[in-house]
Amino acid sequence: MAAARFRLSSYLWPFTWRRTCTWRRHTWRALSSNPSVKVEKDDGGLGRPFDKVLVANRGEIACRVIRTCRRLGISSVAVFSSADTAAPHREQADESWEIGPAPSSESYLRADKIVQVAKESGSQAVHPGYGFLSENANFASMVEAEGLSFIGPPVPAIRAMGDKVESKSIARAAGVNTIPGFDGVVPDADEAVCIARDVGYPVMIKASAGGGGKGMRVARNDAEVHEGFRMSEQEAASSFGDCRLLVEKFIDCPRHIEMQVLADRHGNAVWLNERECSVQRRNQKVIEEAPSPFLDPETRHAMGKQAVQLALAVGYVSAGTVEFLVDSQSQFYFLEMNTRLQVEHPVTECITGLDLVAEMLWIAAGHQLAIKQENVPLHGWAVESRVYAEDPYKAFGMPSVGRLSRYREPVEVPGVRVDSGVREGSEVSIYYDPMISKLVTWGETRAEALISMLHALDSYVIRGVTHNVSLLREVIASERFASGQLSTAFLAEEYPDGFHGHHLTVEESEELVAVAAALEASFLRRARTIKSQGRPSLPMSFEPIELWVHLGDSKYEVKVTVKDEKTHVVAIGDHEVEVFGQIDLSSSLLSLEVARIKRLIQPLCRDGTGRLTLQFLGTAYELRVLSPAVARLLPLMPEPLTVDLSRQLLSPMPGTVVSFAVAVGDNVVSGQEVCVIEAMKMQNSLVSTRSGKVKTVNFKPGSTVGEGDLLVEIE
């Protein structure tokens, strides 16, 4: 009997490959969290690698692993904290076990509880996902000590690559290019200064056991070394329980390009092309793509070869990623090896057709790799945007918490894959990473993938939390990103004064004004219909409606003529803008043709004072739509009182107070550090915006604070 196949109405993946003697077809889109994509079991005629697997994680990656387990006919076991009792990953698994309170230190980081659940549930193997315990050698050792399979690399490989000092030494011995620096653990800040002077500024201070951008600081002088050493040491201890640091030369404005590798227990290893991950904030990736728009075939091959050399040298098994920094001359240097499945693995799946989670399962079960290096495909282009519950207007992304009051993924857009672990009603908690989803688009060319991404971002409906869609869209739409001129300094260089949303052109402003006017006309028409309890009167269709629309500092006098149910003609000054399309006042997403350009607009808020907030080109804009009478009276209204907040240091995010650098009565100067707030395992230094004397300190280290809480008052 032929092996079962995925059944999809469209987007079947064009590649097949052989595992032993059986052809198997995978479709990257079927790995999406899209519930409309129906996936049948498909083990390729090989049986299944395990009967039951425990997924030691939460959120989107837990859902991702569970989907592949279901496809392979493997029973899945989820673990959850008290904060995740209604989480999708719990419901998608075949069974679920509660392991503790909300804080990760009492639940998802409790290796003993997770191993106990694995034993009691009858699981044969444990998949760690990414984050939490995924690169914890002690956890992997505990799993194997109980006779279970750890779906990942051997313990010695995890331990060796998890130590930045040892991994750099192994890489150099394996013939891998490495960054100049001190080959050892730095004992204190004074020694770090000596090393930095010897290596030459700027330098990177980073945690030996670190990863994910945590415990890393760039220093350009002695003072910054002292400060960076202290912050990195605290962050490393909090995130990894290991405060050892190293210092190495910082390569200014490099690209961050990584190689995906697969290795089995039989000495076989392949590299699956690269991923470009240069667009970052605070050393954490924001947008990834595969392949890189920069690499030529020769450099790609050289990087892939060195990645495999390192994997073989350390005895690596399973999926892993070797990260490199690449300069403008295509010189590349080893950064670190991540001994787990990467967040951005979907873009590799899109261009190769491989299911990396399935490969990890088969490898852990002792099977040989199903693919040879010469057969690794590279088809099309894939881009991934990390959609976070963050405020991009604050340091490119300060965490936001709340409940998703309305949520709709853009799964109807062709070429889109969404990996998420949330749904409408889900809560984004202070306790965990604020990721909402990974939005992935694929196209035959990079341009096609980027166009699909813009469409998908415009179609993505997220309410209840602040999110970073505006930043993602602005980056994707930028000329520099389209040209492929990327570096890890991309955001800082493109937005030196911080991100402030999309800057509207004159034409775009008039489009937005026209849409606002058409919406107001529709509201007025509905109100008249309700009042008359019948059909709208005929004059409504012909007599222009006069309105004033305020957008920023500009005021527009407009006249709206309703031609028919789908056509509004808006006169702005001496020209007209036609708004064509069905305006459903209850819809969260409007698809309209404005000035003959197809636009997706999201109505966010409307109140009784004429305020209307619309999301347009990714950014939320507040407008005021007024009748002529109200517009004439508005200048006569008193100006609202403004409050001087410069004397108050407010928490920019929910989090935990790590420390205060000042006490009541201390004198401070503008720019001086006042306190440190930790949110999502990242420490953020808050500084005073004015000079003065500290009047009050309202919290203590260890206190939990919310966004906007008054931390320190200065007089």
C-alpha positions in Angstrom: 0.0 0.0 0.0 1.3 3.4 -0.9 2.3 5.7 2.0 -0.3 8.2 3.0 0.2 11.8 1.7 -0.8 15.2 2.9 -4.0 16.3 1.2 -4.1 20.0 0.4 -6.1 22.0 -2.0 -3.0 23.9 -3.1 0.6 24.8 -2.4 1.9 21.2 -2.6 5.6 21.3 -2.1 7.5 20.5 -5.3 10.2 18.5 -3.8 10.3 14.9 -2.6 13.2 12.9 -1.2 13.9 9.4 -0.1 14.3 7.9 3.4 15.6 4.4 2.9 13.4 3.1 0.0 10.2 5.1 0.5 9.4 8.5 -1.2 7.9 11.0 1.1 6.3 14.3 0.3 6.1 17.2 2.8 4.5 20.6 2.5 6.0 23.4 4.5 2.6 25.1 4.7 1.1 22.0 6.5 3.4 22.7 9.4 1.6 25.9 10.0 -0.7 26.4 12.9 -3.4 27.2 10.3 -6.4 25.1 11.4 -7.8 25.1 7.9 -5.0 23.0 6.5 -5.9 19.4 7.0 -3.0 17.0 7.6 -3.2 13.3 7.5 -0.8 10.9 9.2 2.3 10.2 7.0 5.1 8.1 8.3 6.5 7.3 4.8 5.9 3.6 5.3 8.6 3.5 8.0 6.4 3.1 11.1 7.1 5.7 13.7 10.3 6.7 15.5 8.5 6.7 19.0 5.1 5.8 20.4 4.9 8.7 22.8 6.9 11.9 23.1 6.8 14.6 25.9 7.3 18.2 24.7 9.1 20.1 27.4 8.0 23.5 26.3 5.1 25.8 25.8 3.7 28.3 23.2 4.3 28.1 19.5 7.2 25.7 19.6 5.3 23.2 21.7 2.4 23.4 19.1 4.9 23.0 16.3 6.4 19.8 17.7 3.0 18.4 18.5 1.9 18.9 14.9 4.7 16.8 13.6 4.1 14.1 16.2 0.5 13.9 15.1 1.5 13.5 11.5 3.9 10.7 12.3 1.3 8.9 14.5 3.2 9.7 17.8 1.2 10.4 20.9 2.2 13.7 22.5 2.4 14.8 26.1 2.3 18.5 27.0 3.4 20.1 30.3 1.9 23.4 31.5 2.1 25.9 34.3 -0.8 27.3 36.2 -0.7 30.3 33.8 -1.2 28.1 30.8 -4.2 26.1 31.8 -6.1 27.3 28.7 -3.1 27.4 26.4 -3.4 25.9 22.9 -0.4 23.6 23.3 -2.1 21.8 26.2 -5.3 21.2 24.2 -3.5 20.1 21.0 -1.5 17.4 22.8 -3.0 13.9 23.4 -2.5 14.4 27.2 -1.2 17.2 29.4 0.3 17.5 32.9 0.5 20.5 35.2 4.0 21.0 36.5 3.9 24.1 38.7 3.1 27.8 39.2 3.4 30.5 36.5 7.1 31.5 37.1 9.3 29.5 34.7 11.7 28.8 37.5 8.9 26.8 39.2 7.5 25.1 36.2 9.2 25.0 32.7 12.7 25.1 34.3 12.0 22.3 36.8 13.9 19.5 35.1 13.0 17.1 37.9 9.2 17.6 37.5 9.4 17.3 33.7 11.4 14.0 33.9 9.0 12.7 36.5 6.1 13.4 34.1 7.9 11.8 31.2 8.3 8.6 33.3 4.7 8.6 34.7 3.1 9.3 31.3 5.0 6.4 29.7 6.9 8.7 27.2 9.8 7.2 25.4 11.5 10.5 24.5 11.6 14.2 25.4 11.7 17.1 22.9 12.9 20.3 24.5 11.9 22.8 21.9 13.9 26.0 22.2 14.6 28.2 25.2 14.0 26.9 28.8 15.9 23.6 29.2 16.7 23.0 25.5 20.4 23.6 25.9 20.8 22.4 29.5 23.2 19.5 29.6 22.1 18.5 33.0 18.5 18.2 31.9 19.5 16.1 28.9 21.6 13.9 31.2 18.6 13.4 33.6 16.4 12.4 30.7 18.9 9.8 29.4 19.6 8.5 33.0 16.0 7.4 33.1 16.3 5.4 30.0 14.5 8.0 27.8 15.7 9.5 24.5 16.6 13.2 24.5 15.6 14.6 21.1 18.7 16.6 20.6 22.5 16.3 20.7 24.6 14.3 23.1 25.3 15.7 26.5 29.0 16.3 25.8 28.2 18.3 22.7 25.6 20.4 24.6 28.1 21.1 27.3 31.0 21.9 25.0 29.0 24.2 22.7 27.2 25.9 25.6 30.5 27.1 27.0 31.5 30.0 24.7 35.2 29.7 25.7 35.4 26.0 25.1 33.3 26.2 21.9 35.6 28.8 20.4 38.6 26.6 21.2 37.0 23.6 19.6 36.0 25.6 16.6 39.5 26.9 16.0 40.9 23.4 16.3 38.3 22.2 13.7 39.5 24.8 11.2 36.6 27.2 11.7 37.3 31.0 11.5 37.0 32.6 14.9 36.8 36.2 16.2 40.0 37.6 17.9 39.7 37.9 21.6 40.7 36.5 25.0 40.5 32.7 25.1 39.3 32.3 28.7 36.8 33.4 31.4 37.3 37.0 32.5 37.3 37.2 36.4 36.2 40.8 36.9 35.6 44.1 35.3 39.1 45.4 35.9 40.6 42.5 34.0 37.9 43.0 31.3 39.2 46.5 30.8 42.8 45.3 30.4 41.7 42.7 27.8 39.6 45.3 26.0 42.6 47.6 25.7 44.7 44.8 24.4 42.2 43.5 21.9 41.2 47.1 20.9 37.8 48.8 21.2 35.0 48.2 20.5 34.6 44.8 22.3 31.7 42.4 23.0 31.2 41.3 26.6 29.0 38.1 26.6 28.0 35.3 28.8 30.0 32.1 28.4 26.8 30.1 28.8 24.6 32.6 27.0 22.4 32.7 23.9 19.4 34.5 22.6 20.9 37.9 23.0 21.0 37.7 26.8 24.1 38.6 28.8 25.6 40.5 25.9 26.8 44.1 25.9 29.0 46.2 23.5 31.5 48.4 25.1 33.5 51.2 23.3 35.5 52.6 26.3 36.6 51.7 29.8 33.5 53.0 31.5 31.2 51.0 29.2 33.2 47.9 30.0 32.7 48.3 33.7 29.0 49.0 33.2 28.5 46.3 30.6 30.4 43.7 32.7 28.1 44.4 35.7 24.9 44.2 33.6 25.9 41.1 31.6 27.0 39.3 34.8 23.6 39.9 36.4 21.7 39.0 33.3 23.7 35.8 32.8 23.2 34.7 36.4 19.5 35.3 36.1 19.0 33.7 32.7 21.5 30.8 32.8 22.6 30.4 36.4 26.1 31.0 35.2 27.7 34.4 35.4 31.0 33.6 33.7 31.8 36.2 31.0 34.3 36.5 28.1 35.5 39.4 26.1 36.2 39.5 22.3 36.6 41.9 19.5 33.3 43.4 18.4 32.9 43.5 14.6 31.1 46.7 13.7 28.0 46.4 11.5 28.4 42.8 10.4 25.8 40.5 9.0 24.5 37.7 11.2 24.3 34.6 8.9 23.8 31.1 10.3 24.1 27.6 8.9 21.5 24.9 9.7 23.1 21.5 10.1 21.8 17.9 10.6 23.9 15.1 11.9 23.0 11.4 12.8 24.6 8.8 15.0 26.3 7.2 12.1 28.8 9.9 11.3 26.8 11.6 8.6 26.3 15.4 8.6 24.9 17.9 6.1 24.3 21.7 6.0 20.9 22.9 4.8 21.8 26.3 3.5 21.9 29.5 5.4 19.6 31.9 7.1 20.1 35.7 7.2 19.3 37.0 10.7 20.8 40.5 10.6 17.8 42.6 11.5 18.0 42.6 15.3 17.1 44.6 18.4 19.1 44.2 21.6 21.0 41.3 19.9 17.7 39.4 19.4 16.5 38.6 15.9 13.4 40.3 14.4 13.3 39.3 10.8 15.0 36.3 9.2 15.2 35.0 5.6 16.6 32.1 3.6 18.7 32.2 1.6 20.8 35.3 2.3 20.7 38.0 -0.3 24.4 38.5 0.2 26.2 35.2 0.0 27.6 33.9 -3.3 27.8 30.1 -3.9 31.5 29.9 -2.9 31.0 31.6 0.5 27.9 29.6 1.1 29.8 26.4 0.5 32.8 27.5 2.7 30.5 28.4 5.6 28.5 25.2 5.2 31.7 23.1 5.1 33.0 24.8 8.3 29.7 24.3 10.1 29.8 20.5 9.3 33.5 20.4 10.4 32.5 21.8 13.8 29.5 19.4 14.1 31.7 16.4 13.4 34.5 17.7 15.7 32.2 17.9 18.7 30.4 14.7 18.0 27.1 16.5 17.2 23.9 14.6 16.6 20.4 16.1 15.6 19.6 19.6 14.3 21.9 22.4 15.2 22.8 25.9 14.0 26.3 27.4 13.6 26.1 31.1 13.7 28.6 33.4 11.9 29.3 37.1 11.7 30.1 38.1 8.1 31.8 41.4 7.2 31.4 43.4 4.0 34.3 41.5 2.4 32.5 38.2 2.9 35.0 37.2 5.7 33.1 35.2 8.2 33.8 34.3 11.8 32.3 31.7 14.2 29.9 33.3 16.7 28.4 30.3 18.5 26.6 27.0 18.0 23.0 26.6 19.1 22.4 23.0 20.2 18.7 23.0 19.6 16.0 23.8 17.1 16.1 27.5 16.2 13.2 29.8 16.4 13.7 30.6 12.7 13.8 27.0 11.5 10.6 27.5 9.3 12.4 29.5 6.6 14.8 26.5 6.1 11.9 24.2 5.9 10.3 26.4 3.3 13.3 26.4 0.9 14.3 22.7 1.4 11.0 21.0 2.0 12.4 19.2 5.0 10.4 18.9 8.3 13.2 19.5 10.8 11.3 18.3 13.8 10.6 15.0 12.0 14.3 14.7 11.1 15.2 15.2 14.8 12.7 12.5 15.8 14.1 10.0 13.2 17.7 10.8 14.2 16.9 10.3 17.9 15.4 6.9 17.1 18.7 5.9 15.5 17.9 6.3 11.8 20.5 7.6 9.3 20.0 10.9 7.5 17.6 10.6 4.6 19.5 13.1 2.5 22.9 13.6 1.0 24.7 17.0 0.8 24.5 17.0 -3.0 20.7 16.5 -2.9 19.9 19.3 -0.5 17.5 21.6 -2.3 17.3 25.3 -2.3 14.1 26.4 -3.9 12.5 29.8 -3.7 12.8 32.3 -0.9 11.3 32.5 2.6 11.0 35.4 5.0 10.0 35.2 8.7 8.7 38.1 10.8 8.6 37.6 14.6 5.3 39.1 15.8 5.7 40.2 19.4 3.5 41.7 22.0 5.9 44.7 22.2 5.8 48.4 21.8 8.2 49.2 18.9 8.1 52.9 19.8 10.0 52.1 23.0 13.6 51.0 22.2 12.3 49.1 19.2 10.3 46.8 21.4 9.4 46.9 25.1 7.2 44.0 26.3 3.4 44.4 26.4 1.0 42.2 28.4 -2.7 41.7 28.0 -5.4 39.5 26.6 -5.9 39.0 22.8 -9.4 40.4 22.6 -9.5 39.9 18.8 -7.1 37.7 16.9 -7.1 36.6 13.3 -4.1 35.2 11.5 -3.6 35.9 7.7 -3.8 32.3 6.7 -5.8 33.0 3.6 -2.9 34.9 2.0 -1.2 32.7 -0.6 2.3 31.5 0.4 1.8 32.2 4.1 2.6 30.0 7.1 1.9 31.0 10.7 3.5 29.2 13.6 1.7 30.4 16.8 0.7 29.2 20.2 -2.1 31.7 20.9 -5.7 32.3 19.8 -8.4 34.8 20.4 -8.7 35.1 24.2 -5.2 34.1 25.0 -3.3 36.1 27.6 0.2 37.4 27.0 1.8 37.0 30.4 4.7 38.8 32.1 6.2 35.4 32.9 7.2 34.3 29.4 8.6 35.5 26.1 6.1 37.9 24.5 6.1 36.2 21.1 2.7 36.0 19.5 3.7 34.1 16.3 6.2 33.6 13.6 4.8 34.9 10.3 6.4 33.2 7.3 6.0 33.8 3.6 7.4 31.9 0.7 7.8 32.9 -3.0 9.7 31.8 -6.1 11.7 35.0 -5.7 12.7 37.2 -2.8 10.5 40.0 -4.2 7.4 37.6 -4.2 8.1 36.6 -0.6 8.4 40.2 0.5 5.2 41.2 -1.3 3.3 38.4 0.4 4.8 39.4 3.7 3.4 43.0 3.3 0.0 41.6 2.5 0.1 39.3 5.4 1.1 41.9 7.9 -1.6 44.3 6.7 -4.1 41.4 7.1 -3.0 40.4 10.6 -5.7 41.4 13.1 -4.3 41.7 16.7 -6.2 43.5 19.4 -5.8 43.7 23.2 -2.0 44.1 23.3 0.5 46.4 21.8 2.4 44.7 19.0 5.3 45.2 16.6 3.6 44.8 13.2 4.2 48.5 12.4 8.0 48.0 12.8 8.0 44.8 10.9 6.1 46.3 8.0 8.2 49.4 7.8 11.4 47.3 7.7 10.0 44.9 5.0 8.8 47.9 2.9 12.0 49.9 3.1 14.3 50.4 0.1 17.3 49.3 2.1 15.8 46.0 3.1 14.5 45.4 -0.4 18.1 45.9 -1.7 19.5 43.4 0.7 21.9 45.9 2.3 21.6 44.5 5.8 23.7 44.5 9.0 23.1 43.9 12.7 23.0 47.7 13.0 20.1 48.0 10.6 17.5 49.4 13.0 19.9 51.8 14.7 21.1 53.1 11.4 17.6 53.4 9.7 16.0 54.9 12.8 18.7 56.8 14.7 16.1 58.7 16.7 14.0 55.6 17.4 11.1 54.1 15.5 8.1 56.4 15.1 5.9 54.5 12.6 5.3 55.1 8.9 5.7 58.6 7.6 2.8 59.3 5.3 3.4 60.9 1.9 0.9 63.6 0.8 -0.9 61.1 -1.4 -1.1 58.5 1.4 -2.4 61.1 3.9 -5.2 62.0 1.4 -6.0 58.3 1.0 -6.3 57.9 4.8 -8.4 61.0 5.1 -10.7 59.8 2.3 -11.2 56.4 4.0 -12.0 58.1 7.3 -14.5 60.3 5.6 -16.1 57.4 3.8 -16.3 55.5 7.1 -18.0 58.5 8.8 -20.5 58.7 5.9 -21.3 55.0 6.4 -21.8 55.5 10.2 -24.1 58.5 9.5 -26.0 56.5 6.9 -26.5 53.6 9.3 -27.6 56.0 12.1 -30.3 57.6 9.8 -31.4 54.1 8.7 -31.9 53.0 12.3 -33.6 56.3 13.2 -36.1 56.0 10.3 -36.5 52.3 10.8 -36.4 51.8 7.1 -34.2 52.1 4.0 -31.9 55.2 3.7 -33.5 58.2 2.2 -32.7 58.9 -1.4 -31.0 62.3 -0.8 -28.3 60.4 1.2 -27.1 58.9 -2.1 -26.8 62.2 -3.9 -26.3 65.1 -1.5 -22.6 65.5 -0.5 -21.8 65.2 3.2 -19.5 68.0 4.4 -16.9 67.0 7.0 -13.6 68.2 8.5 -10.9 65.6 9.0 -7.9 66.3 11.3 -4.8 64.2 10.8 -1.8 65.2 12.8 -1.4 69.0 12.4 -3.3 69.1 9.1 -7.0 69.8 8.6 -8.9 68.8 5.6 -12.3 70.1 4.4 -14.0 67.3 2.5 -17.2 66.5 0.8 -18.4 62.9 0.6 -20.8 61.7 -2.1 -22.2 58.2 -1.8 -22.6 57.0 -5.4 -23.8 53.5 -4.5 -23.4 50.8 -1.8 -19.7 50.4 -2.6 -18.6 53.7 -4.0 -17.7 56.9 -2.0 -16.3 59.9 -3.8 -14.4 62.2 -1.4 -13.6 65.7 -2.6 -10.5 67.0 -1.0 -9.7 70.5 -2.1 -9.7 70.7 -5.9 -9.5 66.9 -6.6 -11.4 63.7 -5.8 -10.4 60.4 -4.2 -12.6 57.4 -4.9 -13.1 54.8 -2.1 -14.5 51.6 -3.6 -15.4 48.5 -1.7 -17.8 47.1 0.8 -17.6 49.0 4.1 -18.7 46.6 6.8 -18.8 48.7 10.0 -18.5 45.6 12.2 -15.4 44.2 10.4 -11.9 44.4 11.9 -10.4 44.4 8.4 -11.5 46.4 5.3 -10.3 45.6 1.8 -10.8 48.8 -0.2 -9.6 50.3 -3.4 -8.5 53.9 -2.7 -7.5 56.1 -5.5 -7.3 52.9 -7.6 -4.8 51.3 -5.2 -5.8 48.2 -3.2 -5.5 48.9 0.5 -6.1 46.9 3.7 -7.3 49.1 6.5 -8.1 48.1 10.1 -10.6 50.3 12.1 -9.2 50.2 15.6 -11.3 52.6 17.6 -14.1 55.2 17.3 -15.6 57.3 20.0 -18.4 59.8 20.4 -16.1 62.8 20.0 -15.2 62.2 16.4 -11.9 60.4 17.2 -11.2 57.6 14.8 -8.1 55.3 14.9 -7.2 53.4 11.7 -4.3 51.0 11.1 -3.0 51.9 7.6 0.3 50.6 6.1 1.0 48.9 9.5 0.8 52.1 11.6 -2.1 53.2 13.8 -3.2 56.8 13.1 -5.6 58.9 15.1 -7.9 61.2 13.2 -10.8 63.4 14.1 -13.8 63.5 11.8 -16.1 66.4 12.6 -19.2 68.1 11.3 -18.6 71.7 10.1 -20.4 73.1 13.1 -18.2 71.1 15.6 -15.1 72.0 13.7 -15.9 75.7 14.0 -16.5 75.4 17.8 -13.4 73.3 18.5 -10.9 76.2 18.5 -13.0 77.9 21.2 -12.6 74.9 23.6 -9.9 75.3 26.3 -6.6 73.5 25.7 -6.2 70.3 27.8 -3.8 70.7 30.7 -0.3 69.2 30.2 1.4 67.4 33.0 5.2 67.7 33.4 6.4 64.1 33.7 10.1 64.9 33.5 10.4 64.7 37.3 8.9 61.2 37.3 10.7 58.1 36.2 8.0 55.7 35.1 8.4 52.0 34.3 8.3 51.6 30.5 7.2 48.0 30.8 5.8 45.4 33.2 8.7 43.6 35.0 10.7 43.1 38.2 13.0 45.7 39.9 16.5 44.3 39.9 18.2 47.2 41.6 18.2 51.0 42.4 21.4 53.0 41.9 20.0 55.9 43.9 18.4 56.6 47.3 16.2 59.4 48.7 18.3 62.5 49.0 20.8 61.6 46.3 21.7 64.1 43.6 21.4 62.9 40.1 22.3 64.3 36.7 20.6 63.8 33.4 21.5 60.5 31.8 22.5 58.9 35.1 21.3 55.3 35.7 18.6 55.2 38.3 17.4 51.6 38.3 17.3 48.4 36.4 14.1 46.6 35.4 14.1 43.0 34.2 11.4 41.9 31.8 11.3 38.6 29.9 14.8 37.8 31.3 16.3 40.9 29.8 17.7 43.7 32.0 16.9 47.3 31.1 18.8 50.2 32.5 16.6 53.3 33.2 18.2 56.7 33.3 17.1 60.1 34.6 16.0 62.6 32.0 16.8 65.6 34.2 19.1 66.7 37.0 17.9 67.1 40.6 17.5 65.5 43.9 15.8 62.1 44.5 12.5 62.8 46.4 11.0 59.4 46.5 11.8 55.8 45.7 8.6 53.8 45.6 9.7 50.2 45.2 12.3 47.8 46.5 14.5 45.3 44.5 12.4 42.2 43.7 9.2 44.2 43.5 6.9 43.5 40.5 5.9 46.7 38.6 3.5 47.5 35.9 3.9 49.7 32.8 3.6 53.3 33.9 4.2 52.7 37.6 6.1 55.6 39.3 9.5 54.3 40.3 11.4 57.4 41.3 10.4 61.1 41.7 13.0 63.8 41.3 12.8 67.4 42.6 
